[in-house]
Amino acid sequence: MKQLLIAFPVVFLFLICCTLTAAQSPAAAPALSIPIVPSGPTITTAAPAPAAGPASVTAILKKDGRFSVFIKLLQSTKVDDTLDSQLIDSNNGLTVFAPTDNAFSNLKTGTLNSFTDEQKMELVQFHVLPTHISPSQFQTASNPLRTQAGGSPELLAMNVTAIGNMVNITTGETNTSVANTIYDDNQLAVYEVGKVLLPLRFYEPLPPPPPSPPPPKKSAPKASPVSVAPVDSSTDKCLFKKMFHAMACVVLVMAAFP
């Protein structure tokens, strides 16, 4: 019993020392968290597609597939670039009358090749109106229509008449109709026409240019004054005396012989 009483304080002191030692020991450092990177392929978000620009005349015609000759004329004359720029910069829009390949094949043989480069450009421009005209607006269009070719309204005139859905076009050389609406977005209208629109200017002689003004008349040189030699008064007196003496002699002779 005595041994148990002696051992109890020793055990008690041992427990107190262990508790104090544990309290004084440093706390364990927290574990580091390492992010886990997946080993799969990197996924990137695609950039948004740019907004679509104005429609291209040549792209619309290529998609249809029946306007290869007209497309070549647009490209060779650079009119296609001009039209694309106008669609971007102008709010008036455009109207294009596009002849099919069959329309060009119906021209007289050699007609297209007989045109100069300037005439080919004028021909393409003659098929373009500098404003957008919807099918319904042909009913109220004012004749003659103004084309990209400009020039004389008599020799580059285009007139339209609309009855219901039928639109007829006359140029003085060509008479045809609008066969179909290929494209219309309220800014660009492209219409199929059954014939090539030939301007009258290609077949009518141009009016002669106004005569040039006559050259100014040269003023006549002024006459130089005539110098008159002065008359010697002494010579006149001598002649007078001689005449007087002659007359006196005649009087004396007549008096001597009555």
Accessible surface in RSA format (square Angstrom, percent):
REM  Atomic radii and reference values for relative SASA: ProtOr
REM  Chains: A
REM  Algorithm: Lee & Richards
REM  Probe-radius: 1.40
REM  Slices: 20
REM RES _ NUM      All-atoms   Total-Side   Main-Chain    Non-polar    All polar
REM                ABS   REL    ABS   REL    ABS   REL    ABS   REL    ABS   REL
RES MET A   1   166.93  86.4 126.05  83.4  40.88  97.3 109.29  92.9  57.64  76.4
RES LYS A   2   168.88  82.4 166.65 102.3   2.23   5.3 109.76  98.8  59.11  63.0
RES GLN A   3   151.31  84.6 145.86 106.6   5.45  13.0  49.36 105.1 101.95  77.3
RES LEU A   4   128.00  71.3 123.43  88.3   4.57  11.5 123.95  87.1   4.05  10.9
RES LEU A   5   112.95  62.9 105.18  75.2   7.77  19.5 106.08  74.5   6.87  18.5
RES ILE A   6   123.06  70.0 116.77  87.0   6.30  15.2 121.38  87.4   1.68   4.6
RES ALA A   7    48.07  44.2  44.10  68.0   3.98   9.0  47.99  67.6   0.08   0.2
RES PHE A   8   147.14  73.6 142.46  88.2   4.67  12.2 146.61  88.9   0.52   1.5
RES PRO A   9    64.64  47.1  61.40  56.0   3.24  11.8  64.64  53.4   0.00   0.0
RES VAL A  10    95.46  62.8  93.72  84.8   1.73   4.2  94.33  82.0   1.12   3.0
RES VAL A  11    83.19  54.7  81.71  74.0   1.47   3.5  83.19  72.3   0.00   0.0
RES PHE A  12   109.45  54.8 107.83  66.8   1.62   4.2 109.21  66.2   0.24   0.7
RES LEU A  13   109.97  61.2 109.68  78.5   0.29   0.7 109.81  77.1   0.16   0.4
RES PHE A  14   130.37  65.2 124.91  77.4   5.45  14.2 129.97  78.8   0.40   1.2
RES LEU A  15   103.31  57.5 102.17  73.1   1.13   2.9 102.43  71.9   0.88   2.4
RES ILE A  16    71.48  40.7  68.90  51.3   2.58   6.2  71.45  51.5   0.03   0.1
RES CYS A  17    75.44  57.1  72.87  81.3   2.56   6.0  24.50  62.1  50.94  54.9
RES CYS A  18    58.95  44.6  49.58  55.3   9.37  22.0  28.57  72.4  30.39  32.8
RES THR A  19    91.57  65.1  85.38  86.6   6.19  14.8  66.06  88.7  25.51  38.6
RES LEU A  20   103.37  57.6 103.15  73.8   0.22   0.6 103.34  72.6   0.03   0.1
RES THR A  21    92.91  66.1  89.41  90.6   3.50   8.3  66.94  89.9  25.97  39.3
RES ALA A  22    69.27  63.7  51.20  79.0  18.06  41.1  57.49  81.0  11.78  31.2
RES ALA A  23    83.81  77.1  44.51  68.7  39.30  89.4  56.58  79.7  27.23  72.1
RES GLN A  24   150.61  84.2 118.71  86.8  31.90  76.0  45.10  96.0 105.51  80.0
RES SER A  25    67.67  57.2  48.74  65.1  18.92  43.6  38.13  81.2  29.54  41.4
RES PRO A  26   129.64  94.5 101.82  92.8  27.82 101.1 112.98  93.3  16.66 103.5
RES ALA A  27   100.45  92.4  64.09  98.9  36.36  82.7  74.60 105.1  25.85  68.5
RES ALA A  28    99.48  91.5  65.70 101.4  33.78  76.9  75.86 106.8  23.62  62.6
RES ALA A  29    91.68  84.3  61.33  94.6  30.35  69.0  66.36  93.5  25.32  67.1
RES PRO A  30   120.80  88.0 102.41  93.4  18.39  66.9 112.79  93.1   8.01  49.8
RES ALA A  31   102.15  93.9  65.91 101.7  36.25  82.5  75.66 106.5  26.49  70.2
RES LEU A  32   165.44  92.1 139.31  99.7  26.14  65.7 140.86  98.9  24.58  66.2
RES SER A  33   111.05  93.8  82.21 109.7  28.84  66.4  55.61 118.4  55.44  77.7
RES ILE A  34   143.26  81.5 123.94  92.3  19.32  46.6 124.93  90.0  18.33  49.7
RES PRO A  35   112.83  82.2  92.71  84.5  20.13  73.2 104.20  86.0   8.64  53.7
RES ILE A  36   164.61  93.7 136.10 101.4  28.51  68.7 139.56 100.5  25.04  68.0
RES VAL A  37   123.26  81.1 101.56  91.9  21.71  52.3 102.45  89.0  20.82  56.5
RES PRO A  38   112.63  82.1  94.54  86.2  18.09  65.8 103.54  85.5   9.08  56.5
RES SER A  39   123.12 104.0  81.71 109.0  41.41  95.4  54.71 116.5  68.41  95.8
RES GLY A  40    48.06  59.3   0.00   N/A  48.06  59.3  29.68  81.5  18.38  41.2
RES PRO A  41   126.98  92.5 103.63  94.5  23.35  84.9 116.03  95.8  10.96  68.1
RES THR A  42   125.23  89.1  93.60  94.9  31.63  75.4  63.91  85.8  61.32  92.7
RES ILE A  43   162.77  92.6 133.35  99.3  29.42  70.9 136.66  98.4  26.11  70.8
RES THR A  44   115.29  82.0  91.58  92.8  23.71  56.5  64.63  86.8  50.67  76.6
RES THR A  45   137.20  97.6 105.45 106.9  31.75  75.7  74.68 100.3  62.52  94.5
RES ALA A  46    91.70  84.3  64.20  99.1  27.50  62.6  74.74 105.2  16.96  44.9
RES ALA A  47    89.49  82.3  61.12  94.3  28.37  64.5  65.71  92.5  23.79  63.0
RES PRO A  48   126.78  92.4 102.71  93.6  24.07  87.5 114.36  94.4  12.42  77.2
RES ALA A  49    92.16  84.7  61.65  95.1  30.51  69.4  66.41  93.5  25.75  68.2
RES PRO A  50   127.00  92.6 102.18  93.1  24.82  90.2 113.52  93.7  13.48  83.8
RES ALA A  51   102.33  94.1  65.95 101.8  36.37  82.7  76.48 107.7  25.84  68.5
RES ALA A  52   104.60  96.2  64.68  99.8  39.92  90.8  74.28 104.6  30.32  80.3
RES GLY A  53    58.17  71.7   0.00   N/A  58.17  71.7  29.18  80.1  28.99  64.9
RES PRO A  54    65.38  47.6  36.33  33.1  29.05 105.6  46.23  38.2  19.15 119.0
RES ALA A  55    26.56  24.4  10.24  15.8  16.32  37.1  20.73  29.2   5.84  15.5
RES SER A  56    33.66  28.4  28.91  38.6   4.75  11.0  24.47  52.1   9.19  12.9
RES VAL A  57     0.82   0.5   0.78   0.7   0.04   0.1   0.78   0.7   0.04   0.1
RES THR A  58    16.63  11.8  16.25  16.5   0.38   0.9   0.35   0.5  16.28  24.6
RES ALA A  59    55.65  51.2  45.69  70.5   9.96  22.6  50.11  70.6   5.53  14.7
RES ILE A  60    22.58  12.8  17.46  13.0   5.12  12.3  20.72  14.9   1.86   5.1
RES LEU A  61     0.05   0.0   0.00   0.0   0.05   0.1   0.00   0.0   0.05   0.1
RES LYS A  62   123.10  60.1 102.82  63.1  20.27  48.3  61.14  55.0  61.96  66.0
RES LYS A  63   190.49  92.9 156.06  95.8  34.43  82.0 109.27  98.4  81.21  86.5
RES ASP A  64    54.28  38.0  22.90  22.8  31.37  74.2  11.82  27.8  42.45  42.3
RES GLY A  65    57.89  71.4   0.00   N/A  57.89  71.4  28.91  79.3  28.98  64.9
RES ARG A  66    96.03  40.3  93.19  47.5   2.85   6.8  61.15  83.6  34.88  21.1
RES PHE A  67     0.63   0.3   0.00   0.0   0.63   1.6   0.02   0.0   0.61   1.7
RES SER A  68    56.86  48.1  52.00  69.4   4.86  11.2  40.07  85.3  16.79  23.5
RES VAL A  69    42.35  27.9  42.26  38.3   0.09   0.2  42.26  36.7   0.09   0.2
RES PHE A  70     1.75   0.9   1.67   1.0   0.08   0.2   1.67   1.0   0.08   0.2
RES ILE A  71    14.57   8.3  14.57  10.9   0.00   0.0  14.57  10.5   0.00   0.0
RES LYS A  72   141.75  69.2 138.48  85.0   3.26   7.8  83.83  75.5  57.92  61.7
RES LEU A  73    11.85   6.6  11.83   8.5   0.02   0.0  11.85   8.3   0.00   0.0
RES LEU A  74     0.00   0.0   0.00   0.0   0.00   0.0   0.00   0.0   0.00   0.0
RES GLN A  75    71.54  40.0  65.76  48.1   5.78  13.8  22.34  47.6  49.20  37.3
RES SER A  76    82.30  69.5  46.51  62.1  35.79  82.5  52.75 112.3  29.56  41.4
RES THR A  77    13.51   9.6   6.96   7.1   6.55  15.6  11.81  15.9   1.70   2.6
RES LYS A  78   135.96  66.3 134.28  82.4   1.68   4.0  81.79  73.6  54.17  57.7
RES VAL A  79     7.94   5.2   7.08   6.4   0.86   2.1   7.94   6.9   0.00   0.0
RES ASP A  80    19.52  13.7  19.19  19.1   0.33   0.8   2.03   4.8  17.49  17.4
RES ASP A  81    81.82  57.3  78.26  77.9   3.56   8.4  30.50  71.8  51.32  51.2
RES THR A  82    72.11  51.3  67.07  68.0   5.04  12.0  45.99  61.8  26.12  39.5
RES LEU A  83     0.22   0.1   0.22   0.2   0.00   0.0   0.22   0.2   0.00   0.0
RES ASP A  84    48.41  33.9  46.35  46.1   2.07   4.9  23.72  55.8  24.69  24.6
RES SER A  85    56.90  48.1  53.79  71.8   3.11   7.2  25.14  53.5  31.76  44.5
RES GLN A  86    48.31  27.0  44.17  32.3   4.14   9.8  23.89  50.8  24.42  18.5
RES LEU A  87     4.46   2.5   1.66   1.2   2.80   7.0   2.00   1.4   2.46   6.6
RES ILE A  88   119.64  68.1  92.43  68.9  27.21  65.6  94.00  67.7  25.64  69.6
RES ASP A  89   119.02  83.4  81.83  81.5  37.19  87.9  35.48  83.5  83.54  83.3
RES SER A  90    33.42  28.2  26.64  35.6   6.79  15.6  25.75  54.8   7.67  10.7
RES ASN A  91   156.18 107.7 121.32 117.2  34.87  84.0  33.90  81.6 122.28 118.2
RES ASN A  92    96.77  66.7  82.92  80.1  13.85  33.3   7.78  18.7  88.99  86.0
RES GLY A  93     4.33   5.3   0.00   N/A   4.33   5.3   2.34   6.4   1.99   4.5
RES LEU A  94     1.72   1.0   1.72   1.2   0.00   0.0   1.72   1.2   0.00   0.0
RES THR A  95     0.00   0.0   0.00   0.0   0.00   0.0   0.00   0.0   0.00   0.0
RES VAL A  96     0.00   0.0   0.00   0.0   0.00   0.0   0.00   0.0   0.00   0.0
RES PHE A  97     0.00   0.0   0.00   0.0   0.00   0.0   0.00   0.0   0.00   0.0
RES ALA A  98     0.00   0.0   0.00   0.0   0.00   0.0   0.00   0.0   0.00   0.0
RES PRO A  99     0.10   0.1   0.00   0.0   0.10   0.4   0.00   0.0   0.10   0.6
RES THR A 100    13.73   9.8  13.73  13.9   0.00   0.0   7.23   9.7   6.50   9.8
RES ASP A 101    42.58  29.8  39.14  39.0   3.44   8.1  25.15  59.2  17.44  17.4
RES ASN A 102   109.47  75.5 108.77 105.1   0.70   1.7  19.79  47.6  89.69  86.7
RES ALA A 103     3.51   3.2   0.00   0.0   3.51   8.0   0.82   1.2   2.69   7.1
RES PHE A 104    18.23   9.1   8.47   5.2   9.76  25.4   8.67   5.3   9.56  27.4
RES SER A 105    84.33  71.3  48.17  64.3  36.16  83.3  52.81 112.5  31.52  44.2
RES ASN A 106   120.65  83.2  87.36  84.4  33.30  80.2  28.87  69.5  91.79  88.7
RES LEU A 107    36.06  20.1  21.31  15.2  14.75  37.1  24.02  16.9  12.05  32.4
RES LYS A 108   178.82  87.2 166.28 102.0  12.54  29.9 116.46 104.8  62.36  66.4
RES THR A 109   149.44 106.3 113.32 114.9  36.12  86.1  83.01 111.5  66.43 100.4
RES GLY A 110    39.39  48.6   0.00   N/A  39.39  48.6  25.84  70.9  13.55  30.3
RES THR A 111    21.84  15.5  16.20  16.4   5.64  13.4  13.26  17.8   8.58  13.0
RES LEU A 112    40.40  22.5  38.22  27.3   2.18   5.5  38.22  26.8   2.18   5.9
RES ASN A 113   127.93  88.2 103.07  99.6  24.86  59.9  25.42  61.2 102.50  99.1
RES SER A 114    80.52  68.0  46.16  61.6  34.36  79.1  48.28 102.8  32.24  45.2
RES PHE A 115    18.95   9.5  11.16   6.9   7.79  20.3  11.20   6.8   7.74  22.2
RES THR A 116    80.60  57.3  72.62  73.6   7.98  19.0  76.65 103.0   3.95   6.0
RES ASP A 117   119.19  83.5 110.57 110.0   8.62  20.4  39.69  93.4  79.50  79.3
RES GLU A 118   137.25  78.8 127.77  96.7   9.49  22.6  52.86 102.2  84.40  68.9
RES GLN A 119    51.88  29.0  51.64  37.7   0.25   0.6  13.45  28.6  38.43  29.1
RES LYS A 120    49.32  24.1  49.32  30.3   0.00   0.0   8.22   7.4  41.10  43.8
RES MET A 121    78.84  40.8  78.84  52.2   0.00   0.0  47.24  40.2  31.60  41.9
RES GLU A 122    26.08  15.0  25.54  19.3   0.55   1.3   7.42  14.4  18.66  15.2
RES LEU A 123     1.55   0.9   1.55   1.1   0.00   0.0   1.55   1.1   0.00   0.0
RES VAL A 124     0.43   0.3   0.26   0.2   0.16   0.4   0.43   0.4   0.00   0.0
RES GLN A 125    49.49  27.7  49.49  36.2   0.00   0.0   1.04   2.2  48.45  36.7
RES PHE A 126     0.00   0.0   0.00   0.0   0.00   0.0   0.00   0.0   0.00   0.0
RES HIS A 127     1.13   0.6   1.13   0.8   0.00   0.0   1.12   1.2   0.01   0.0
RES VAL A 128     0.05   0.0   0.05   0.0   0.00   0.0   0.05   0.0   0.00   0.0
RES LEU A 129     2.28   1.3   2.28   1.6   0.00   0.0   2.28   1.6   0.00   0.0
RES PRO A 130    19.65  14.3  14.77  13.5   4.88  17.7  14.77  12.2   4.88  30.3
RES THR A 131    56.64  40.3  56.64  57.4   0.00   0.0  43.46  58.4  13.18  19.9
RES HIS A 132    31.97  17.5  18.71  13.0  13.26  33.9  10.00  10.3  21.98  25.6
RES ILE A 133    18.96  10.8  18.96  14.1   0.00   0.0  18.96  13.7   0.00   0.0
RES SER A 134    21.59  18.2  21.59  28.8   0.00   0.0  16.81  35.8   4.77   6.7
RES PRO A 135    63.24  46.1  55.55  50.6   7.69  28.0  56.06  46.3   7.18  44.6
RES SER A 136    84.28  71.2  68.65  91.6  15.63  36.0  54.64 116.4  29.64  41.5
RES GLN A 137    86.22  48.2  82.84  60.5   3.38   8.0  26.53  56.5  59.68  45.3
RES PHE A 138     5.43   2.7   1.05   0.7   4.37  11.4   1.05   0.6   4.37  12.5
RES GLN A 139    95.36  53.3  64.60  47.2  30.76  73.2  30.74  65.4  64.62  49.0
RES THR A 140   116.60  82.9  89.17  90.4  27.43  65.4  78.00 104.8  38.60  58.3
RES ALA A 141    28.72  26.4   3.03   4.7  25.69  58.4  12.04  17.0  16.68  44.2
RES SER A 142    93.72  79.2  76.85 102.6  16.87  38.9  46.81  99.7  46.90  65.7
RES ASN A 143    72.55  50.0  38.87  37.6  33.68  81.1  16.11  38.8  56.44  54.6
RES PRO A 144    68.72  50.1  54.42  49.6  14.30  52.0  54.42  44.9  14.30  88.9
RES LEU A 145    15.90   8.9  10.41   7.4   5.50  13.8  11.95   8.4   3.95  10.6
RES ARG A 146   170.32  71.5 154.59  78.8  15.73  37.4  73.32 100.2  97.00  58.8
RES THR A 147     6.44   4.6   0.85   0.9   5.59  13.3   0.00   0.0   6.44   9.7
RES GLN A 148    49.41  27.6  25.90  18.9  23.51  56.0   6.27  13.4  43.14  32.7
RES ALA A 149    19.05  17.5   0.00   0.0  19.05  43.3   0.15   0.2  18.90  50.1
RES GLY A 150    33.69  41.5   0.00   N/A  33.69  41.5  30.61  84.0   3.08   6.9
RES GLY A 151    59.60  73.5   0.00   N/A  59.60  73.5  26.88  73.8  32.71  73.3
RES SER A 152    42.74  36.1  31.67  42.3  11.07  25.5  31.52  67.1  11.22  15.7
RES PRO A 153    81.79  59.6  71.75  65.4  10.04  36.5  78.63  64.9   3.16  19.6
RES GLU A 154   122.99  70.6 108.07  81.8  14.92  35.5  65.50 126.7  57.49  46.9
RES LEU A 155    21.24  11.8  21.24  15.2   0.00   0.0  21.24  14.9   0.00   0.0
RES LEU A 156     7.68   4.3   0.58   0.4   7.10  17.8   0.61   0.4   7.07  19.0
RES ALA A 157    16.90  15.5  15.68  24.2   1.21   2.8  16.50  23.2   0.40   1.1
RES MET A 158     0.00   0.0   0.00   0.0   0.00   0.0   0.00   0.0   0.00   0.0
RES ASN A 159    52.87  36.5  51.97  50.2   0.90   2.2  12.83  30.9  40.04  38.7
RES VAL A 160     6.25   4.1   0.37   0.3   5.88  14.2   1.44   1.2   4.81  13.0
RES THR A 161    81.94  58.3  75.02  76.1   6.92  16.5  69.21  93.0  12.73  19.2
RES ALA A 162    21.70  20.0   0.61   0.9  21.09  48.0   0.61   0.9  21.09  55.9
RES ILE A 163   145.35  82.7 137.87 102.7   7.48  18.0 140.92 101.5   4.43  12.0
RES GLY A 164    54.19  66.8   0.00   N/A  54.19  66.8  39.63 108.7  14.56  32.6
RES ASN A 165   153.64 105.9 123.39 119.2  30.24  72.8  35.16  84.6 118.47 114.5
RES MET A 166   127.81  66.2 126.28  83.6   1.53   3.6  93.81  79.8  34.00  45.0
RES VAL A 167    10.75   7.1  10.18   9.2   0.57   1.4  10.52   9.1   0.24   0.6
RES ASN A 168    50.63  34.9  49.82  48.1   0.81   2.0  20.26  48.8  30.36  29.3
RES ILE A 169     0.00   0.0   0.00   0.0   0.00   0.0   0.00   0.0   0.00   0.0
RES THR A 170    46.00  32.7  45.88  46.5   0.12   0.3  34.22  46.0  11.78  17.8
RES THR A 171     4.91   3.5   0.00   0.0   4.91  11.7   2.31   3.1   2.60   3.9
RES GLY A 172    62.23  76.7   0.00   N/A  62.23  76.7  32.37  88.8  29.86  66.9
RES GLU A 173    79.64  45.7  49.29  37.3  30.35  72.3   6.70  13.0  72.94  59.6
RES THR A 174    12.61   9.0   5.54   5.6   7.06  16.8   8.51  11.4   4.09   6.2
RES ASN A 175    89.14  61.5  79.37  76.7   9.78  23.5  25.06  60.3  64.08  61.9
RES THR A 176    13.37   9.5   4.84   4.9   8.53  20.3   8.53  11.5   4.84   7.3
RES SER A 177    37.59  31.8  36.55  48.8   1.04   2.4   8.43  17.9  29.17  40.9
RES VAL A 178    24.67  16.2  10.77   9.7  13.90  33.5  10.77   9.4  13.90  37.7
RES ALA A 179    65.90  60.6  28.02  43.2  37.87  86.1  35.82  50.4  30.08  79.7
RES ASN A 180    76.10  52.5  68.60  66.3   7.50  18.1  16.79  40.4  59.30  57.3
RES THR A 181    58.14  41.4  39.44  40.0  18.70  44.6  26.01  34.9  32.13  48.6
RES ILE A 182    36.89  21.0   8.13   6.1  28.76  69.3  11.53   8.3  25.35  68.8
RES TYR A 183    68.72  32.1  63.26  36.0   5.46  14.2  50.82  38.2  17.90  22.1
RES ASP A 184    56.94  39.9  23.17  23.1  33.78  79.9  11.27  26.5  45.68  45.6
RES ASP A 185    59.15  41.4  35.38  35.2  23.77  56.2  29.97  70.5  29.18  29.1
RES ASN A 186   129.57  89.4 107.86 104.2  21.72  52.3  25.89  62.3 103.68 100.2
RES GLN A 187    55.30  30.9  53.88  39.4   1.43   3.4  21.39  45.5  33.91  25.7
RES LEU A 188     1.50   0.8   1.50   1.1   0.00   0.0   1.50   1.1   0.00   0.0
RES ALA A 189     0.00   0.0   0.00   0.0   0.00   0.0   0.00   0.0   0.00   0.0
RES VAL A 190     0.00   0.0   0.00   0.0   0.00   0.0   0.00   0.0   0.00   0.0
RES TYR A 191     1.78   0.8   1.78   1.0   0.00   0.0   1.78   1.3   0.00   0.0
RES GLU A 192    21.78  12.5  21.78  16.5   0.00   0.0   0.00   0.0  21.78  17.8
RES VAL A 193     0.00   0.0   0.00   0.0   0.00   0.0   0.00   0.0   0.00   0.0
RES GLY A 194    38.22  47.1   0.00   N/A  38.22  47.1  26.77  73.5  11.45  25.6
RES LYS A 195   109.59  53.5 109.17  67.0   0.42   1.0  64.28  57.9  45.31  48.3
RES VAL A 196     2.53   1.7   0.00   0.0   2.53   6.1   0.00   0.0   2.53   6.9
RES LEU A 197     0.00   0.0   0.00   0.0   0.00   0.0   0.00   0.0   0.00   0.0
RES LEU A 198    17.32   9.6  17.32  12.4   0.00   0.0  17.32  12.2   0.00   0.0
RES PRO A 199     0.00   0.0   0.00   0.0   0.00   0.0   0.00   0.0   0.00   0.0
RES LEU A 200    38.50  21.4  38.36  27.4   0.14   0.4  38.36  26.9   0.14   0.4
RES ARG A 201    74.23  31.2  65.79  33.5   8.45  20.1   4.79   6.6  69.44  42.1
RES PHE A 202    29.40  14.7   2.15   1.3  27.26  70.9   3.88   2.4  25.52  73.0
RES TYR A 203    98.73  46.1  66.98  38.1  31.75  82.6  69.81  52.5  28.92  35.6
RES GLU A 204    79.30  45.5  74.72  56.5   4.58  10.9   9.12  17.6  70.17  57.3
RES PRO A 205   116.50  84.9  93.87  85.6  22.63  82.3 105.60  87.2  10.89  67.7
RES LEU A 206   102.74  57.2  83.22  59.5  19.52  49.1  83.22  58.4  19.52  52.5
RES PRO A 207    97.35  70.9  80.11  73.0  17.24  62.7  86.22  71.2  11.12  69.1
RES PRO A 208   117.23  85.4  98.74  90.0  18.48  67.2 104.16  86.0  13.07  81.2
RES PRO A 209   113.82  82.9  98.29  89.6  15.53  56.4 104.04  85.9   9.78  60.8
RES PRO A 210   119.20  86.9 100.22  91.4  18.98  69.0 106.23  87.7  12.97  80.6
RES PRO A 211   126.22  92.0 102.06  93.0  24.16  87.8 112.39  92.8  13.82  85.9
RES SER A 212    96.65  81.7  74.22  99.1  22.43  51.7  44.65  95.1  52.00  72.8
RES PRO A 213   115.57  84.2  97.61  89.0  17.96  65.3 103.48  85.4  12.10  75.2
RES PRO A 214   115.64  84.3  97.88  89.2  17.76  64.6 103.32  85.3  12.33  76.6
RES PRO A 215   111.47  81.2  98.52  89.8  12.96  47.1 103.66  85.6   7.82  48.6
RES PRO A 216   125.80  91.7 103.26  94.1  22.54  82.0 114.34  94.4  11.46  71.2
RES LYS A 217   204.47  99.8 171.31 105.1  33.16  79.0 120.27 108.3  84.20  89.7
RES LYS A 218   201.47  98.3 170.59 104.7  30.88  73.5 119.08 107.2  82.38  87.8
RES SER A 219   107.88  91.2  78.90 105.3  28.98  66.8  53.85 114.7  54.03  75.7
RES ALA A 220    87.66  80.6  61.60  95.1  26.06  59.3  66.82  94.1  20.84  55.2
RES PRO A 221   128.00  93.3 102.77  93.7  25.23  91.7 113.17  93.4  14.83  92.2
RES LYS A 222   199.63  97.4 169.64 104.1  29.99  71.4 118.48 106.6  81.16  86.4
RES ALA A 223    99.62  91.6  64.85 100.1  34.77  79.1  74.01 104.2  25.61  67.8
RES SER A 224    90.79  76.7  73.71  98.4  17.08  39.4  44.84  95.5  45.95  64.4
RES PRO A 225   128.81  93.9 101.41  92.4  27.40  99.6 112.64  93.0  16.17 100.5
RES VAL A 226   135.08  88.9 107.39  97.2  27.70  66.7 112.00  97.3  23.09  62.6
RES SER A 227   108.59  91.8  81.31 108.5  27.28  62.8  54.52 116.1  54.06  75.7
RES VAL A 228   127.91  84.2  99.94  90.5  27.97  67.4 103.42  89.9  24.49  66.4
RES ALA A 229    79.14  72.8  61.96  95.6  17.18  39.1  67.73  95.4  11.41  30.2
RES PRO A 230   129.65  94.5 101.27  92.3  28.38 103.2 111.98  92.5  17.67 109.8
RES VAL A 231   120.38  79.2  90.63  82.0  29.76  71.7  95.21  82.7  25.17  68.3
RES ASP A 232    86.51  60.6  74.64  74.3  11.87  28.1  33.95  79.9  52.56  52.4
RES SER A 233    73.07  61.7  69.47  92.7   3.60   8.3  40.20  85.6  32.86  46.0
RES SER A 234    65.89  55.7  57.56  76.8   8.34  19.2  47.46 101.1  18.43  25.8
RES THR A 235    73.95  52.6  68.97  69.9   4.98  11.9  55.20  74.1  18.75  28.3
RES ASP A 236    77.49  54.3  71.72  71.4   5.77  13.6  28.24  66.5  49.25  49.1
RES LYS A 237   137.94  67.3 134.18  82.3   3.77   9.0  81.50  73.4  56.44  60.1
RES CYS A 238    61.11  46.2  57.58  64.2   3.53   8.3  20.58  52.2  40.53  43.7
RES LEU A 239   100.92  56.2 100.73  72.1   0.19   0.5 100.73  70.7   0.19   0.5
RES PHE A 240   139.70  69.9 137.25  85.0   2.46   6.4 139.12  84.3   0.58   1.7
RES LYS A 241   131.35  64.1 129.86  79.7   1.49   3.5  73.89  66.5  57.45  61.2
RES LYS A 242   130.00  63.4 123.37  75.7   6.63  15.8  74.67  67.2  55.34  58.9
RES MET A 243   126.51  65.5 122.63  81.2   3.88   9.2  99.13  84.3  27.38  36.3
RES PHE A 244   122.52  61.3 119.61  74.1   2.91   7.6 121.88  73.9   0.64   1.8
RES HIS A 245   113.51  62.0 112.09  77.9   1.43   3.6  69.31  71.4  44.20  51.4
RES ALA A 246    57.57  52.9  48.38  74.7   9.19  20.9  56.42  79.5   1.15   3.0
RES MET A 247   129.51  67.1 126.45  83.7   3.06   7.3 105.24  89.5  24.27  32.2
RES ALA A 248    42.07  38.7  33.87  52.3   8.20  18.7  40.87  57.6   1.20   3.2
RES CYS A 249    74.61  56.4  73.22  81.7   1.38   3.2  24.15  61.2  50.46  54.4
RES VAL A 250    86.13  56.7  83.12  75.2   3.02   7.3  86.13  74.8   0.00   0.0
RES VAL A 251    96.35  63.4  94.73  85.8   1.62   3.9  95.58  83.0   0.78   2.1
RES LEU A 252   123.51  68.8 119.24  85.3   4.27  10.7 119.45  83.9   4.05  10.9
RES VAL A 253    91.47  60.2  89.05  80.6   2.42   5.8  91.36  79.4   0.11   0.3
RES MET A 254   133.42  69.1 119.81  79.3  13.60  32.4 106.22  90.3  27.19  36.0
RES ALA A 255    75.46  69.4  44.30  68.4  31.16  70.9  56.35  79.4  19.11  50.6
RES ALA A 256    67.76  62.3  37.45  57.8  30.31  69.0  49.43  69.6  18.34  48.6
RES PHE A 257   161.67  80.9 143.78  89.1  17.89  46.5 146.24  88.7  15.43  44.1
RES PRO A 258   161.67 117.8  92.57  84.4  69.10 251.2 127.79 105.5  33.88 210.6
END  Absolute sums over single chains surface
CHAIN  1 A    19442.1      15802.2       3640.0      12955.0       6487.1
END  Absolute sums over all chains
TOTAL         19442.1      15802.2       3640.0      12955.0       6487.1
